[in-house]
Amino acid sequence: MAEIDEAVTRMLFESYGVKYHDDHFLLTFHDLRLIKYKVPKKLGGDVRLRSHTNKTFSTILHQNHVSGLEINTKNDEWVAFDPLPSLVVSIAASLRHKVTFWSNNRIRPCRHKVTLRENEVRYSFGALLLYKEVIRVPNELVDKDHPLLYKPLSHLEFLNARKIAGETEYAGNRGEHSSDWTGFCFKLEPI
């Protein structure tokens, strides 16, 4: 999974003309998660993981044959994503909240949720890429059309600040995050 994530991240860096992708991997680590979703109590659509974006740089997902992942489009429509069981999914914001920061707002986070419609247990496995060091917007992504928007961000400090504030990963009635990482690192004054 880590090799897949590194390949996707390398392609992302190269598509934006950013060098030093190997250095990027020295600043990160993977958090692996296995998630079991029990058989739904009601058939036809039981939301098990509310609408959210991940707080990671990237997430690679693999699920068993039981579908459930839904992705929110730019037009605010929910689309069921039903890949073959042998496929692996890379999500932007799951591909990336931190990628929005990293890209200086060029890449939007991908809102997603899990809704179970089948009468079976669903398993998914996720490899989440997190920063152990400070993340900065690469120089290649700052120009006159895209001025620097963010000061350097410590991902772990941000997560700890949320924890101290008593916030959870999925806050609010609709699964929206109550904290906004942009307020934590937004650059108000010109550089």
NUDO-339685 format. One record per residue (C-alpha): residue number from 1; z, y, x; residue in three letters. Coordinates in pm, whole numbers, plus 32768, in hexadecimal, padded with zeros to 4 digits. Each point is the difference from the previous one (the first is absolute). Example, Ala and Ser with C-alpha at 12.3 -4.5 7.8 and 13.67 -1.06 7.14 Angstrom:
R seq   c3   c2   c1 type
R   1 830C 7E3E 84CE  ala
R   2 7FBE 8158 8089  ser
***
This chain:
R seq   c3   c2   c1 type
R   1 8000 8000 8000  met
R   2 8056 80F0 811A  ala
R   3 7EAA 7FC5 809E  glu
R   4 7F54 8052 7EB6  ile
R   5 80CF 813D 7FDA  asp
R   6 7FB1 806A 8164  glu
R   7 7E8B 7FC7 7FC6  ala
R   8 8004 80D0 7EBF  val
R   9 80CB 8113 80A8  thr
R  10 7F16 8003 812D  arg
R  11 7ED5 8029 7F14  met
R  12 80B4 811C 7F4E  leu
R  13 8047 80B4 8148  phe
R  14 7E9A 7FD4 8078  glu
R  15 7F6D 807A 7EB4  ser
R  16 80BB 814A 802E  tyr
R  17 7FAA 801B 8173  gly
R  18 816A 7FCF 8069  val
R  19 803C 7F63 8154  lys
R  20 813A 7F56 807D  tyr
R  21 8021 7EFE 7EEA  his
R  22 809D 7F13 80FC  asp
R  23 8118 80FE 803A  asp
R  24 8034 800C 7E88  his
R  25 8063 7E91 7FF7  phe
R  26 810E 803B 8106  leu
R  27 80AB 80ED 7F09  leu
R  28 8003 7F0C 7EDD  thr
R  29 8091 7EB8 7F87  phe
R  30 7FBD 7F15 7EDD  his
R  31 80F4 7FB2 7EE9  asp
R  32 7F9F 7EB8 7F5A  leu
R  33 805A 7FC2 7E95  arg
R  34 7FD8 7ED3 7F1E  leu
R  35 8017 8058 7E90  ile
R  36 802D 7F0A 7EE3  lys
R  37 7FB6 8075 7E9D  tyr
R  38 8091 7F13 7EFB  lys
R  39 7F3E 7F90 7ECF  val
R  40 7FE4 812A 7F12  pro
R  41 80DF 7FFF 7ECD  lys
R  42 7EEB 8096 7F2E  lys
R  43 7E94 7FA5 802A  leu
R  44 7EF2 8107 7FF9  gly
R  45 808D 80F2 80FD  gly
R  46 815B 8003 8099  asp
R  47 8021 8117 8104  val
R  48 80C8 7F6D 8121  arg
R  49 7FD1 810A 810A  leu
R  50 7FE1 8160 7F79  arg
R  51 7EF8 80FA 8067  ser
R  52 803D 8076 8164  his
R  53 7F6E 8050 8153  thr
R  54 808C 7F5F 8136  asn
R  55 80B9 80CC 8105  lys
R  56 7F53 7F45 8119  thr
R  57 7ED6 8051 80DB  phe
R  58 7F4D 7ECF 7F7A  ser
R  59 803F 7EC4 7F3B  thr
R  60 7F40 7EBB 800F  ile
R  61 8030 7F22 7ECD  leu
R  62 7FB1 7E97 7FB9  his
R  63 8045 7F62 7EAE  gln
R  64 7FEC 7EA5 7F6E  asn
R  65 7F0A 7FAB 7EEA  his
R  66 80CF 80BC 7EFA  val
R  67 7F74 8160 7FE0  ser
R  68 80CC 8134 7FAD  gly
R  69 7FAE 811A 80F1  leu
R  70 7F7B 8136 7F50  glu
R  71 7F7B 8136 80B0  ile
R  72 7FF9 8162 7F72  asn
R  73 7EAD 80AC 8028  thr
R  74 7FBA 8170 8044  lys
R  75 7FB9 801E 7E88  asn
R  76 8161 7F7F 7FB7  asp
R  77 7F86 7EB3 7F77  glu
R  78 80AD 7EB6 8053  trp
R  79 7F14 7EF6 8087  val
R  80 8068 7E96 8028  ala
R  81 7FB8 7F83 815F  phe
R  82 7FBB 7E8D 7FF7  asp
R  83 7F96 7F86 815A  pro
R  84 7FC7 7E98 805E  leu
R  85 8142 7F59 807A  pro
R  86 7F6A 7FE5 815D  ser
R  87 7FD1 817B 8020  leu
R  88 80EC 80FB 809B  val
R  89 801E 8163 7F74  val
R  90 8037 8141 80C3  ser
R  91 8079 8120 7F27  ile
R  92 7FE2 8171 805F  ala
R  93 815D 8081 7FD7  ala
R  94 8064 7EC1 7FDE  ser
R  95 7EE2 806F 80DA  leu
R  96 80DC 8104 8005  arg
R  97 80F0 8111 7FCB  his
R  98 8023 8037 8172  lys
R  99 7E88 7FF1 8020  val
R 100 7FEC 8134 7F1F  thr
R 101 80E4 80AD 80F9  phe
R 102 7F45 7F6D 812A  trp
R 103 7EAD 8068 7F6F  ser
R 104 8077 8165 7FBB  asn
R 105 7FC5 7FC8 7E88  asn
R 106 7EA6 7F66 8025  arg
R 107 8068 7EAE 7F71  ile
R 108 80BC 7FED 7EB8  arg
R 109 810B 7EFB 7FBD  pro
R 110 7FA5 7ED5 7F29  cys
R 111 80E1 7FDF 7ECF  arg
R 112 8024 7E96 7F96  his
R 113 80DB 7F18 7F2F  lys
R 114 8026 7E91 7FA6  val
R 115 7FCD 7F91 7E98  thr
R 116 801A 7E8D 7FB2  leu
R 117 7F20 7F71 7EF1  arg
R 118 8005 7E8E 805D  glu
R 119 8107 7EFC 7FAB  asn
R 120 803C 7FA7 816F  glu
R 121 80D6 806B 8126  val
R 122 7F50 8100 80DE  arg
R 123 8039 8013 8177  tyr
R 124 7F8A 8110 80E9  ser
R 125 8032 803C 8170  phe
R 126 7FF8 815C 8096  gly
R 127 7FF0 807E 8165  ala
R 128 8071 816C 7FFE  leu
R 129 7FB4 80D7 8131  leu
R 130 8120 80F0 8047  leu
R 131 8037 8104 810D  tyr
R 132 8125 7FD5 80ED  lys
R 133 7FAD 8147 80AE  glu
R 134 7F96 815B 7F90  val
R 135 7EAB 8016 7F56  ile
R 136 7F1E 812C 8041  arg
R 137 7EB3 8070 7F74  val
R 138 7EFA 7FB2 810C  pro
R 139 7F59 812F 80A0  asn
R 140 7EAC 7F7A 7F91  glu
R 141 8066 8034 7E93  leu
R 142 805B 8170 8024  val
R 143 7EF0 810B 7FF4  asp
R 144 7FB1 8147 7F4F  lys
R 145 7FAB 7F47 7EBD  asp
R 146 8135 7F21 801D  his
R 147 8121 80CA 8092  pro
R 148 8136 7F3F 8064  leu
R 149 80D3 7FC4 7EC9  leu
R 150 8123 7F35 8086  tyr
R 151 80FE 8013 8114  lys
R 152 8050 7EB8 80B6  pro
R 153 80B0 7F05 7F22  leu
R 154 80FC 7EF2 8055  ser
R 155 7FBC 7EEF 7F00  his
R 156 8154 7F5E 8035  leu
R 157 80B7 814F 7FDD  glu
R 158 7F43 803C 7EBC  phe
R 159 805E 7EAA 7F76  leu
R 160 816D 8032 8068  asn
R 161 8008 8157 7F58  ala
R 162 7F84 7F60 7EBD  arg
R 163 8106 7EEE 801C  lys
R 164 811A 80FD 8039  ile
R 165 7F85 80C2 7ECF  ala
R 166 8021 7EBE 7F37  gly
R 167 7E8F 7FE3 7FB5  glu
R 168 7F53 7EB5 7FD2  thr
R 169 7E9C 7F98 8046  glu
R 170 7FA7 801E 7E90  tyr
R 171 80AE 8127 7F5C  ala
R 172 7FC8 809C 7EAD  gly
R 173 7FA3 7F79 7EAC  asn
R 174 7E92 7FCA 8056  arg
R 175 8039 7F79 815C  gly
R 176 7FB2 814B 80A7  glu
R 177 80B0 8058 8142  his
R 178 810C 8108 7FD4  ser
R 179 7FE8 806D 8169  ser
R 180 7ECD 8092 809E  asp
R 181 7FC6 7FBA 8171  trp
R 182 7F21 8133 8019  thr
R 183 8130 80DE 7FC6  gly
R 184 80A8 7F4C 811F  phe
R 185 7EEE 8055 80FA  cys
R 186 7F23 810E 7F65  phe
R 187 7FA0 8113 80F4  lys
R 188 8027 814E 7F4E  leu
R 189 7FC7 80EB 8123  glu
R 190 7EB6 800B 80C0  pro
R 191 7FF9 7F4D 814D  ile
***
